[in-house]
Amino acid sequence: MNTLKNYAGLLTSLVVVVLIALAPIFSGNAASREVVFTILRAIVLASSLNILLGYTGYVSFGHIVFFGFGGYVGFYLITAQGQSLWVAMLAGGLVSGLLAYLLGKAILRLRGAYFALATIGVNEAVRAFINNFEPFGGPTGMTMNFSVYQQYGGAMQALEMTFYIMLVLTILVVILSYVVRTSKFGLGLLAIREDEDAAEVMGVVAPDAKTWAFVLSAIFPGMVGALFFFKNGSVEPLDAFPLHTSIEMIVMVMLGGQGTVLGPILGAAGYQRMRGLLVTSTIFKNIQLAVSGGLLLLIVLFVPAGIIGWARQRWPKWRGVLQ
Amino acid sequence: MDFILASLADGLLLGFIYGIAAMGLTLIWGVMNVINLAHGPIIALGMFTVYLLFTFLGIPPYVGVLLAAVFGLLLGIIIYLIAVQGVIDAPHLSSLLATFSVNMIIIGIGTAIFSTSPRNIDLQLWSVSLGPVTLQGTRVVASLIAVLVTAALYYFLYRTRQGKYIRAVANNRAAAELVGIPSNRVLALSFGIGAMLATIAGALIATFLPFNILAGGTYELKSFVIGVLGGLGNPVGALVGGLILGLLEGIVPTFTQTTWVPVIEFVLFVIILLVRPNGLFGGEQ
């Protein structure tokens, strides 16, 4: 019983993810499966970003670069090298992690707004580079031959399979997010967030810890990128590196509550759901961006701790469950 | 050789305008340590002010630039009062997100009204030929105005009481408050001037290049690069940074494809952030 209580925070988060995924599994409705697929993608991206943003306190404005880069490498392996989706996803995650490691060594020395600016610069530099890189198709990108899906039992089956892979990835990210938060390494990250100089004095090797947090936050976006563009069937620079999505990821984390495990899940699901409703509504369709912006402003000004952060302050007894 | 000269001249003229766009960004950063992520949309609003005044009311574009400046000043003050004031002492993430939400609101409403189709102002002026180089009148006038604006800003910051207030608040807000400077009003004014410089830059660009509501984004990114080149918080550095970027954009196409320009720009940007975060002319940290 005691062990169950210890893992209450993790269980709540996993239950929420499974509940989100249940509807399309049981109904078998392809449209709702697509909706849930985008929600799960948002959860993976937001939870990954949360490791850097929420735990370590470093704002990455260009985090989508890992999604796009992993996606491009995975896509290239499938189309040009004839590799399987599994190899592509592994490679996507690995190269994104490697990119994060190298970048982290360099730009994590910068603090505050300077780091945020550098991440924007990195995203734009990588996008501009890929725009010119002929093996990756330059500005027009690459498309996938339909026959690739045959080895997975046809396009319909491949589509369904990607959904279950995404669900597994989401569960893995949530577990990673929880393990990091409760580990000694995670405590070091939280200490860096509160006061980096003090953390170093207390024995946290800040440069290493920050770099590994960056790497951990980059691996899953890279894998999801490979999976997403496999499903998409084509990849081009503007789809792979949208600066806007980077910032939407931050919004999701903020909305749910930065630095918590459950927060990014709720934030991602809530934001995607709201966006879906706005895009399809007749009144808000054209100004959905403005409505999202207004909502973000309200959160930043009035609920800076996010839903979960607010709930944890409001009901301290439930903190064990709301992690 | 002729091509290089022509390309350089064009780049240099554009550099002045990049310079004042970046000045707006860097002034706000220098005074209140806020990176204004709504900078691009504000530039785009400057473009549209001139365009709408010219197309629907027949107001000459250069008068439109003046009106765009007034509009920018008011808009900046309003943005400060609604979105920035409350997060001025919060961690960086809050002010970045607050200004970004303003960005989303402007772009959202702007796309709904104007769509994203390209616009342009059909303005023909004289052009001068100096040997192989032909200078378009619109570009020359625009860069002259940019120089005038820079001079006016310099005069304002160093010779007037309000300007001295701004510099005092930038230097040390708590100390400025102690000697009786109304810091919140000064911050609002600084944000207004930052936005005003952005709308002027947008208005000038609109007189010779096509644009749409999203066009400000490109110039916002360029302003980041320039701001870092010249040292964030240093308005004169911003003008020099703008000229450097303009020259770079003039030189690069002479030996490789134009599409490589952004790669070089952003790599340079990240490297300068790492090596000299206070800009090329700033002191050591």
Interface residues (C-beta under 8 A of the other chain):
Chain A: L53 G57 V59 F61 A106 I107 R109 L110 G112 A113 Y114 A116 L117 A118 I120 G121 V122 E124 A125 A128 F129 N131 N132 P139 I247 I250 V251 M254 N286 I287 Q288 L289 A290 V291 S292 G293 G294 L296 L297 V300 L301 P304
Chain B: W29 N33 I35 I82 A83 G86 V87 A90 P91 H92 L93 S94 L96 L97 A98 F100 S101 V102 N103 M104 I105 I106 I107 G108 I109 T111 A112 L221 F224 V225 V228 Q257 T259 W260 P262 V263 E265 F266 V267 F269 V270 L273 L274 P277
